[in-house]
Amino acid sequence: MRELFKRTWNCKAWAGALLCTFLMATACAAQNGRLELKNLDKLSSKAADVNDITLDGAMLELAGNFMGASHEPDAEMKNVLKGLKGIYIKNFEFDEPNQYSQEDVEAIRAQLTGPGWTRIVESRSRRSKEHDEIYILKQGDKVAGLVILVAEPKELTVVNIVGFIDVNKLGTLEGHFGIPGDESRHREKKQKPDQANPPANKASPDNKGNDDDAEA
Protein backbone atom coordinates (compact mmCIF):
# COMPACT_ATOMS: atom_id res chain seq x y z
CA MET A 1 0.00 0.00 0.00
CA ARG A 2 2.80 2.40 0.89
CA GLU A 3 4.55 1.63 -2.41
CA LEU A 4 1.31 2.22 -4.36
CA PHE A 5 0.81 5.54 -2.59
CA LYS A 6 4.38 6.55 -3.40
CA ARG A 7 3.96 5.71 -7.10
CA THR A 8 0.65 7.60 -7.26
CA TRP A 9 2.17 10.62 -5.55
CA ASN A 10 5.12 10.61 -7.94
CA CYS A 11 2.78 10.49 -10.95
CA LYS A 12 0.78 13.41 -9.60
CA ALA A 13 3.96 15.35 -8.95
CA TRP A 14 5.18 14.78 -12.53
CA ALA A 15 1.78 15.69 -13.94
CA GLY A 16 1.71 18.86 -11.87
CA ALA A 17 5.21 19.80 -12.97
CA LEU A 18 4.36 19.26 -16.63
CA LEU A 19 1.18 21.31 -16.29
CA CYS A 20 3.05 24.16 -14.61
CA THR A 21 5.71 24.06 -17.35
CA PHE A 22 3.05 24.21 -20.04
CA LEU A 23 1.22 27.09 -18.37
CA MET A 24 4.45 29.03 -17.86
CA ALA A 25 5.45 28.50 -21.50
CA THR A 26 2.02 29.64 -22.69
CA ALA A 27 2.12 32.71 -20.43
CA CYS A 28 5.62 33.63 -21.62
CA ALA A 29 4.57 33.26 -25.25
CA ALA A 30 1.55 35.49 -24.70
CA GLN A 31 3.72 38.11 -22.98
CA ASN A 32 5.97 38.10 -26.06
CA GLY A 33 2.91 38.85 -28.17
CA ARG A 34 2.45 35.46 -29.83
CA LEU A 35 -0.44 33.27 -28.75
CA GLU A 36 -0.58 29.50 -28.55
CA LEU A 37 -3.24 28.53 -31.10
CA LYS A 38 -2.67 24.80 -31.52
CA ASN A 39 -5.81 24.06 -29.52
CA LEU A 40 -7.79 25.27 -32.56
CA ASP A 41 -6.26 22.78 -35.00
CA LYS A 42 -8.91 20.21 -34.08
CA LEU A 43 -11.52 22.44 -35.73
CA SER A 44 -10.05 21.88 -39.18
CA SER A 45 -11.89 18.59 -39.60
CA LYS A 46 -15.22 20.29 -38.89
CA ALA A 47 -14.76 23.41 -41.00
CA ALA A 48 -15.86 23.83 -44.58
CA ASP A 49 -13.09 26.38 -45.19
CA VAL A 50 -9.84 26.79 -43.27
CA ASN A 51 -7.28 29.61 -43.55
CA ASP A 52 -4.11 29.00 -41.55
CA ILE A 53 -1.42 31.63 -42.11
CA THR A 54 2.01 31.83 -40.50
CA LEU A 55 4.33 34.63 -41.59
CA ASP A 56 7.43 35.33 -39.56
CA GLY A 57 11.12 35.97 -40.07
CA ALA A 58 12.23 35.50 -43.65
CA MET A 59 8.72 34.49 -44.74
CA LEU A 60 7.30 37.82 -43.59
CA GLU A 61 10.03 39.68 -45.47
CA LEU A 62 9.43 37.56 -48.56
CA ALA A 63 5.68 38.22 -48.39
CA GLY A 64 6.35 41.95 -48.18
CA ASN A 65 8.64 41.82 -51.21
CA PHE A 66 6.13 39.75 -53.16
CA MET A 67 3.36 42.21 -52.37
CA GLY A 68 5.58 45.09 -53.44
CA ALA A 69 6.25 43.34 -56.74
CA SER A 70 2.58 42.68 -57.47
CA HIS A 71 1.18 46.00 -56.23
CA GLU A 72 2.19 49.60 -56.48
CA PRO A 73 4.96 50.41 -53.98
CA ASP A 74 3.53 51.42 -50.64
CA ALA A 75 6.05 53.11 -48.36
CA GLU A 76 3.61 53.11 -45.45
CA MET A 77 3.03 49.36 -45.78
CA LYS A 78 6.75 48.64 -45.80
CA ASN A 79 7.21 50.88 -42.78
CA VAL A 80 4.53 48.93 -40.88
CA LEU A 81 6.01 45.56 -41.79
CA LYS A 82 9.47 46.67 -40.73
CA GLY A 83 8.50 46.62 -37.06
CA LEU A 84 6.67 43.26 -37.16
CA LYS A 85 8.03 39.90 -36.07
CA GLY A 86 5.14 37.78 -37.24
CA ILE A 87 1.56 37.55 -38.45
CA TYR A 88 -0.44 34.47 -37.42
CA ILE A 89 -4.02 33.88 -38.53
CA LYS A 90 -6.47 31.05 -38.04
CA ASN A 91 -9.87 31.25 -39.67
CA PHE A 92 -12.54 28.55 -39.71
CA GLU A 93 -15.84 28.73 -41.59
CA PHE A 94 -18.49 26.11 -40.88
CA ASP A 95 -21.59 24.98 -42.71
CA GLU A 96 -23.48 24.62 -39.42
CA PRO A 97 -23.43 26.73 -36.23
CA ASN A 98 -21.93 25.70 -32.88
CA GLN A 99 -19.07 23.67 -34.34
CA TYR A 100 -16.57 25.17 -31.89
CA SER A 101 -17.03 25.37 -28.14
CA GLN A 102 -16.91 28.27 -25.74
CA GLU A 103 -13.91 26.57 -24.16
CA ASP A 104 -12.04 26.97 -27.45
CA VAL A 105 -12.60 30.72 -27.30
CA GLU A 106 -11.85 30.98 -23.58
CA ALA A 107 -8.51 29.25 -24.14
CA ILE A 108 -7.57 32.22 -26.33
CA ARG A 109 -8.92 34.83 -23.94
CA ALA A 110 -7.08 33.23 -21.01
CA GLN A 111 -3.77 34.06 -22.69
CA LEU A 112 -4.80 37.70 -22.95
CA THR A 113 -5.19 38.24 -19.21
CA GLY A 114 -1.46 38.42 -18.53
CA PRO A 115 0.59 41.55 -17.82
CA GLY A 116 0.59 44.09 -20.60
CA TRP A 117 -2.51 42.87 -22.43
CA THR A 118 -5.49 45.22 -22.63
CA ARG A 119 -8.79 44.86 -24.46
CA ILE A 120 -9.44 48.09 -26.33
CA VAL A 121 -12.50 47.10 -28.38
CA GLU A 122 -15.45 44.82 -27.70
CA SER A 123 -18.54 44.56 -29.86
CA ARG A 124 -21.49 42.21 -29.33
CA SER A 125 -24.53 41.69 -31.52
CA ARG A 126 -27.50 39.96 -30.00
CA ARG A 127 -29.09 39.74 -33.45
CA SER A 128 -26.21 38.03 -35.28
CA LYS A 129 -24.63 36.52 -32.12
CA GLU A 130 -21.28 37.92 -33.18
CA HIS A 131 -18.65 38.85 -30.60
CA ASP A 132 -15.66 40.94 -31.75
CA GLU A 133 -12.67 41.85 -29.58
CA ILE A 134 -9.36 43.62 -30.08
CA TYR A 135 -6.49 43.33 -27.59
CA ILE A 136 -3.13 45.09 -27.55
CA LEU A 137 0.10 44.28 -25.72
CA LYS A 138 1.81 47.37 -24.33
CA GLN A 139 5.54 47.61 -23.66
CA GLY A 140 6.14 51.01 -22.21
CA ASP A 141 4.42 53.48 -24.49
CA LYS A 142 4.58 51.17 -27.52
CA VAL A 143 2.25 48.49 -28.82
CA ALA A 144 4.21 45.23 -29.12
CA GLY A 145 1.37 42.90 -30.10
CA LEU A 146 -2.22 42.81 -31.24
CA VAL A 147 -4.97 40.21 -31.31
CA ILE A 148 -8.28 40.34 -33.16
CA LEU A 149 -10.79 37.72 -32.02
CA VAL A 150 -14.04 37.34 -33.97
CA ALA A 151 -16.49 34.67 -32.83
CA GLU A 152 -19.60 34.09 -34.94
CA PRO A 153 -22.05 31.17 -34.94
CA LYS A 154 -20.57 29.73 -38.14
CA GLU A 155 -17.10 31.28 -38.16
CA LEU A 156 -14.14 31.76 -35.82
CA THR A 157 -11.19 34.03 -36.60
CA VAL A 158 -8.04 34.83 -34.64
CA VAL A 159 -5.53 37.36 -35.96
CA ASN A 160 -2.29 37.60 -33.96
CA ILE A 161 0.20 40.32 -34.95
CA VAL A 162 3.53 40.27 -33.12
CA GLY A 163 5.92 43.21 -33.08
CA PHE A 164 5.85 46.95 -32.71
CA ILE A 165 3.00 48.53 -34.63
CA ASP A 166 1.23 51.87 -34.75
CA VAL A 167 -2.42 51.05 -34.11
CA ASN A 168 -3.42 54.07 -36.17
CA LYS A 169 -1.74 52.44 -39.18
CA LEU A 170 -3.32 49.04 -38.64
CA GLY A 171 -5.74 49.75 -41.49
CA THR A 172 -2.76 49.56 -43.85
CA LEU A 173 -2.67 45.78 -43.32
CA GLU A 174 -6.40 45.24 -43.90
CA GLY A 175 -7.05 43.05 -46.89
CA HIS A 176 -3.45 41.77 -46.95
CA PHE A 177 -1.89 38.56 -45.61
CA GLY A 178 -5.32 37.16 -44.76
CA ILE A 179 -6.15 40.01 -42.36
CA PRO A 180 -9.87 40.90 -42.62
CA GLY A 181 -10.49 43.87 -44.87
CA ASP A 182 -13.25 46.42 -45.21
CA GLU A 183 -16.05 45.64 -42.76
CA SER A 184 -18.65 46.45 -45.40
CA ARG A 185 -17.25 43.75 -47.68
CA HIS A 186 -17.17 41.36 -44.73
CA ARG A 187 -20.83 42.03 -44.06
CA GLU A 188 -21.71 41.69 -47.74
CA LYS A 189 -20.18 38.21 -47.71
CA LYS A 190 -22.49 37.28 -44.85
CA GLN A 191 -25.66 38.37 -46.63
CA LYS A 192 -28.15 35.75 -47.66
CA PRO A 193 -28.25 34.95 -51.39
CA ASP A 194 -31.62 36.66 -51.86
CA GLN A 195 -30.23 39.78 -50.18
CA ALA A 196 -26.99 39.84 -52.15
CA ASN A 197 -28.82 39.16 -55.43
CA PRO A 198 -32.29 40.69 -55.21
CA PRO A 199 -34.82 39.27 -57.66
CA ALA A 200 -35.62 41.21 -60.79
CA ASN A 201 -38.35 43.78 -60.41
CA LYS A 202 -41.75 42.38 -61.16
CA ALA A 203 -43.66 43.99 -63.96
CA SER A 204 -45.81 46.83 -62.75
CA PRO A 205 -49.52 46.89 -63.57
CA ASP A 206 -48.85 49.54 -66.20
CA ASN A 207 -46.17 47.44 -67.85
CA LYS A 208 -48.44 44.41 -67.74
CA GLY A 209 -51.06 46.37 -69.56
CA ASN A 210 -48.54 47.40 -72.19
CA ASP A 211 -47.50 43.76 -72.60
CA ASP A 212 -51.16 42.79 -73.08
CA ASP A 213 -51.55 45.48 -75.71
CA ALA A 214 -48.47 44.20 -77.47
CA GLU A 215 -49.85 40.66 -77.51
CA ALA A 216 -53.15 41.94 -78.83
Secondary structure, DSSP 8 states (H G I E B T S, - for coil): -HHHHHHHHHHHHHHHHHHHHHHHHHHHHHHTT----GGGGGGGGT-SEEEEEEEETHHHHHHHHHHHHHS---HHHHHHHHTEEEEEEEEEE-SSS--S-HHHHHHHHHTTSSTTEEEEEEEEETTTTEEEEEEEEEETTEEEEEEEEEEETTEEEEEEEEE---GGGGGGGTTSTT----HHHHHHHHS-HHHHS-------HHHHHHHHHHH-
